[in-house]
Amino acid sequence: MPAGASYRRGGTTMKTDSQEYKDLMEKWSEEAWEEELERDASEYYEREAK
């Protein structure tokens, strides 16, 4: 997304170059990463259990 663009989600609009937006993106990417790790781990344990 280009810097300075507006980003809308759930009724809130914020500038993509604002700190609020950067914090949000960071939070989402961390959450996505954790979910990814949990999924990988559970798939691994399911395979090992068989």
VMD Tcl script that builds the backbone (N, CA, C; Angstrom):
set m [mol new atoms 150]
animate dup $m
set s [atomselect $m all]
$s set {name element resname resid chain x y z} {
  {N N MET 1 A 0.846 -1.190 0.000}
  {CA C MET 1 A 0.000 0.000 0.000}
  {C C MET 1 A 0.887 1.248 0.000}
  {N N PRO 2 A 0.568 2.237 -0.813}
  {CA C PRO 2 A 1.430 3.417 -0.870}
  {C C PRO 2 A 1.392 4.223 0.429}
  {N N ALA 3 A 2.493 4.831 0.778}
  {CA C ALA 3 A 2.557 5.644 1.996}
  {C C ALA 3 A 1.577 6.799 1.863}
  {N N GLY 4 A 0.892 7.114 2.943}
  {CA C GLY 4 A -0.049 8.222 2.914}
  {C C GLY 4 A -1.441 7.830 2.461}
  {N N ALA 5 A -1.610 6.573 2.022}
  {CA C ALA 5 A -2.940 6.122 1.616}
  {C C ALA 5 A -3.790 5.938 2.867}
  {N N SER 6 A -5.093 5.959 2.678}
  {CA C SER 6 A -5.972 5.723 3.819}
  {C C SER 6 A -6.342 4.249 3.849}
  {N N TYR 7 A -6.439 3.718 5.037}
  {CA C TYR 7 A -6.749 2.302 5.205}
  {C C TYR 7 A -8.028 2.205 6.015}
  {N N ARG 8 A -9.011 1.466 5.502}
  {CA C ARG 8 A -10.283 1.305 6.213}
  {C C ARG 8 A -10.454 -0.125 6.689}
  {N N ARG 9 A -10.867 -0.254 7.931}
  {CA C ARG 9 A -11.223 -1.580 8.417}
  {C C ARG 9 A -12.192 -1.440 9.577}
  {N N GLY 10 A -13.304 -2.100 9.483}
  {CA C GLY 10 A -14.287 -2.071 10.564}
  {C C GLY 10 A -14.730 -0.671 10.936}
  {N N GLY 11 A -14.884 0.210 9.941}
  {CA C GLY 11 A -15.398 1.541 10.222}
  {C C GLY 11 A -14.352 2.552 10.651}
  {N N THR 12 A -13.108 2.125 10.829}
  {CA C THR 12 A -12.072 3.096 11.187}
  {C C THR 12 A -11.193 3.359 9.974}
  {N N THR 13 A -10.854 4.598 9.781}
  {CA C THR 13 A -9.967 4.970 8.684}
  {C C THR 13 A -8.711 5.542 9.311}
  {N N MET 14 A -7.567 5.125 8.812}
  {CA C MET 14 A -6.315 5.692 9.328}
  {C C MET 14 A -5.320 5.806 8.190}
  {N N LYS 15 A -4.386 6.705 8.358}
  {CA C LYS 15 A -3.340 6.873 7.360}
  {C C LYS 15 A -2.363 5.708 7.474}
  {N N THR 16 A -1.926 5.172 6.324}
  {CA C THR 16 A -1.024 4.023 6.356}
  {C C THR 16 A 0.366 4.397 6.870}
  {N N ASP 17 A 0.690 5.697 6.865}
  {CA C ASP 17 A 2.003 6.076 7.391}
  {C C ASP 17 A 1.921 6.527 8.851}
  {N N SER 18 A 0.734 6.381 9.481}
  {CA C SER 18 A 0.600 6.762 10.886}
  {C C SER 18 A 1.173 5.667 11.786}
  {N N GLN 19 A 1.543 6.052 12.991}
  {CA C GLN 19 A 2.099 5.101 13.953}
  {C C GLN 19 A 1.059 4.049 14.323}
  {N N GLU 20 A -0.193 4.482 14.429}
  {CA C GLU 20 A -1.286 3.572 14.787}
  {C C GLU 20 A -1.375 2.416 13.789}
  {N N TYR 21 A -1.270 2.769 12.506}
  {CA C TYR 21 A -1.325 1.752 11.439}
  {C C TYR 21 A -0.135 0.809 11.537}
  {N N LYS 22 A 1.058 1.361 11.752}
  {CA C LYS 22 A 2.258 0.525 11.861}
  {C C LYS 22 A 2.148 -0.439 13.039}
  {N N ASP 23 A 1.651 0.062 14.175}
  {CA C ASP 23 A 1.479 -0.799 15.356}
  {C C ASP 23 A 0.499 -1.931 15.060}
  {N N LEU 24 A -0.586 -1.580 14.362}
  {CA C LEU 24 A -1.605 -2.562 14.025}
  {C C LEU 24 A -1.038 -3.650 13.122}
  {N N MET 25 A -0.304 -3.251 12.097}
  {CA C MET 25 A 0.291 -4.217 11.167}
  {C C MET 25 A 1.264 -5.134 11.900}
  {N N GLU 26 A 2.023 -4.555 12.822}
  {CA C GLU 26 A 2.988 -5.336 13.593}
  {C C GLU 26 A 2.265 -6.366 14.451}
  {N N LYS 27 A 1.184 -5.937 15.103}
  {CA C LYS 27 A 0.404 -6.818 15.953}
  {C C LYS 27 A -0.177 -7.967 15.122}
  {N N TRP 28 A -0.765 -7.631 13.968}
  {CA C TRP 28 A -1.352 -8.659 13.123}
  {C C TRP 28 A -0.320 -9.653 12.642}
  {N N SER 29 A 0.850 -9.155 12.228}
  {CA C SER 29 A 1.849 -10.073 11.702}
  {C C SER 29 A 2.376 -10.980 12.820}
  {N N GLU 30 A 2.481 -10.454 14.047}
  {CA C GLU 30 A 2.908 -11.298 15.168}
  {C C GLU 30 A 1.862 -12.371 15.454}
  {N N GLU 31 A 0.589 -11.974 15.458}
  {CA C GLU 31 A -0.486 -12.938 15.716}
  {C C GLU 31 A -0.523 -14.014 14.642}
  {N N ALA 32 A -0.376 -13.591 13.393}
  {CA C ALA 32 A -0.399 -14.547 12.277}
  {C C ALA 32 A 0.764 -15.527 12.414}
  {N N TRP 33 A 1.934 -15.007 12.806}
  {CA C TRP 33 A 3.123 -15.817 12.976}
  {C C TRP 33 A 2.914 -16.851 14.076}
  {N N GLU 34 A 2.319 -16.412 15.200}
  {CA C GLU 34 A 2.058 -17.348 16.301}
  {C C GLU 34 A 1.088 -18.439 15.881}
  {N N GLU 35 A 0.035 -18.061 15.151}
  {CA C GLU 35 A -0.930 -19.064 14.686}
  {C C GLU 35 A -0.253 -20.063 13.765}
  {N N GLU 36 A 0.622 -19.553 12.920}
  {CA C GLU 36 A 1.354 -20.392 11.978}
  {C C GLU 36 A 2.206 -21.412 12.746}
  {N N LEU 37 A 2.906 -20.946 13.767}
  {CA C LEU 37 A 3.757 -21.833 14.568}
  {C C LEU 37 A 2.924 -22.893 15.275}
  {N N GLU 38 A 1.786 -22.468 15.852}
  {CA C GLU 38 A 0.922 -23.425 16.545}
  {C C GLU 38 A 0.409 -24.487 15.583}
  {N N ARG 39 A 0.025 -24.065 14.386}
  {CA C ARG 39 A -0.500 -25.012 13.400}
  {C C ARG 39 A 0.603 -25.995 12.989}
  {N N ASP 40 A 1.797 -25.468 12.727}
  {CA C ASP 40 A 2.913 -26.337 12.360}
  {C C ASP 40 A 3.203 -27.344 13.467}
  {N N ALA 41 A 3.202 -26.871 14.700}
  {CA C ALA 41 A 3.499 -27.742 15.829}
  {C C ALA 41 A 2.436 -28.833 15.972}
  {N N SER 42 A 1.161 -28.452 15.860}
  {CA C SER 42 A 0.114 -29.469 16.030}
  {C C SER 42 A 0.154 -30.490 14.895}
  {N N GLU 43 A 0.442 -30.048 13.676}
  {CA C GLU 43 A 0.562 -30.997 12.558}
  {C C GLU 43 A 1.723 -31.951 12.804}
  {N N TYR 44 A 2.820 -31.422 13.316}
  {CA C TYR 44 A 3.996 -32.232 13.599}
  {C C TYR 44 A 3.669 -33.301 14.647}
  {N N TYR 45 A 3.012 -32.875 15.749}
  {CA C TYR 45 A 2.703 -33.826 16.804}
  {C C TYR 45 A 1.702 -34.884 16.340}
  {N N GLU 46 A 0.749 -34.484 15.498}
  {CA C GLU 46 A -0.203 -35.465 14.974}
  {C C GLU 46 A 0.517 -36.522 14.140}
  {N N ARG 47 A 1.478 -36.101 13.337}
  {CA C ARG 47 A 2.250 -37.048 12.523}
  {C C ARG 47 A 3.073 -37.973 13.413}
  {N N GLU 48 A 3.706 -37.389 14.424}
  {CA C GLU 48 A 4.561 -38.175 15.313}
  {C C GLU 48 A 3.749 -39.194 16.119}
  {N N ALA 49 A 2.511 -38.844 16.444}
  {CA C ALA 49 A 1.668 -39.716 17.268}
  {C C ALA 49 A 1.235 -40.971 16.514}
  {N N LYS 50 A 1.201 -40.908 15.202}
  {CA C LYS 50 A 0.728 -42.051 14.405}
  {C C LYS 50 A 1.738 -43.176 14.356}
}
mol reanalyze $m
mol bondsrecalc $m
mol representation Tube
mol addrep $m
